[in-house]
Amino acid sequence: MMDIGEQLRRKVEQQAKRMKQAEEERFSLLAQSVYLGTLAVLFVLPVVAGAYLGNWLDNQASGYSFRWTVSLILLGIATGALNVYLFVREHG
């Protein structure tokens, strides 16, 4: 039969393992949130920049035009996708 000291030691070890696991999971959730946020910024920033630049260029032209806006949004999507791909390949 186990003595009280051995039972107490095992309980304390179990609790320590649980606490360590909970701490690691919390950190990994935070790290994953930061990682996904970084991916979002890498993708969205070129798209928004392309939209603003395209809109400004279209406003400089006489008459109603949206050619630059659409073109630069598409270029922003391609650039954002490339950014995400390169980031995931390097850090993923």
C-alpha positions as CSV (number, residue, x, y, z in Angstrom):
1,M,0.0,0.0,0.0
2,M,1.2,3.5,-0.8
3,D,1.8,5.9,1.9
4,I,0.3,9.4,2.1
5,G,3.5,11.1,1.1
6,E,3.7,9.1,-2.2
7,Q,0.1,9.9,-3.0
8,L,0.6,13.6,-2.3
9,R,3.8,13.6,-4.5
10,R,1.9,12.1,-7.4
11,K,-1.0,14.5,-7.1
12,V,1.4,17.4,-7.1
13,E,3.2,16.1,-10.2
14,Q,-0.1,15.7,-12.0
15,Q,-1.2,19.2,-11.1
16,A,2.1,20.6,-12.3
17,K,1.9,18.8,-15.6
18,R,-1.7,20.1,-16.1
19,M,-0.6,23.7,-15.3
20,K,2.4,23.5,-17.7
21,Q,0.1,22.1,-20.5
22,A,-2.4,24.8,-20.0
23,E,0.3,27.4,-20.1
24,E,1.7,26.0,-23.3
25,E,-1.7,25.8,-25.0
26,R,-2.5,29.4,-24.0
27,F,0.8,30.6,-25.6
28,S,0.2,28.6,-28.7
29,L,-3.3,30.1,-29.1
30,L,-1.8,33.6,-28.8
31,A,1.0,32.7,-31.2
32,Q,-1.5,31.4,-33.7
33,S,-3.6,34.5,-33.5
34,V,-0.6,36.7,-34.1
35,Y,0.4,34.5,-37.1
36,L,-3.0,34.7,-38.6
37,G,-3.1,38.5,-38.1
38,T,0.2,38.8,-39.8
39,L,-1.1,36.8,-42.8
40,A,-4.1,39.0,-43.0
41,V,-2.0,42.2,-43.0
42,L,0.3,40.8,-45.6
43,F,-2.6,40.0,-47.9
44,V,-4.9,43.0,-47.3
45,L,-2.4,45.8,-47.3
46,P,-1.4,45.5,-51.0
47,V,-5.1,45.2,-52.0
48,V,-6.0,48.4,-50.1
49,A,-3.0,50.2,-51.4
50,G,-3.8,49.2,-55.0
51,A,-7.4,50.4,-54.6
52,Y,-6.4,53.8,-53.2
53,L,-3.7,54.3,-55.8
54,G,-6.0,53.1,-58.6
55,N,-8.8,55.4,-57.5
56,W,-6.4,58.4,-57.3
57,L,-5.1,57.7,-60.8
58,D,-8.7,57.3,-62.2
59,N,-9.7,60.6,-60.6
60,Q,-6.7,62.3,-62.4
61,A,-8.1,61.2,-65.8
62,S,-10.9,63.1,-67.4
63,G,-14.2,61.4,-67.5
64,Y,-15.5,58.4,-65.6
65,S,-13.0,55.6,-65.5
66,F,-12.3,52.7,-63.2
67,R,-9.6,50.9,-65.2
68,W,-6.7,51.8,-62.9
69,T,-8.7,50.9,-59.8
70,V,-9.6,47.4,-61.0
71,S,-6.2,46.7,-62.4
72,L,-4.4,47.7,-59.3
73,I,-6.8,45.8,-57.0
74,L,-6.0,42.7,-59.1
75,L,-2.3,43.4,-58.9
76,G,-2.7,43.9,-55.1
77,I,-4.5,40.5,-54.8
78,A,-1.6,38.8,-56.7
79,T,1.0,40.6,-54.6
80,G,-0.8,39.8,-51.4
81,A,-1.1,36.1,-52.3
82,L,2.6,36.0,-53.1
83,N,3.4,37.7,-49.8
84,V,1.3,35.1,-47.9
85,Y,2.9,32.2,-49.8
86,L,6.4,33.4,-49.2
87,F,5.7,34.0,-45.5
88,V,4.1,30.6,-44.9
89,R,6.9,28.9,-46.8
90,E,9.5,30.6,-44.7
91,H,7.8,30.5,-41.3
92,G,5.2,27.7,-41.6
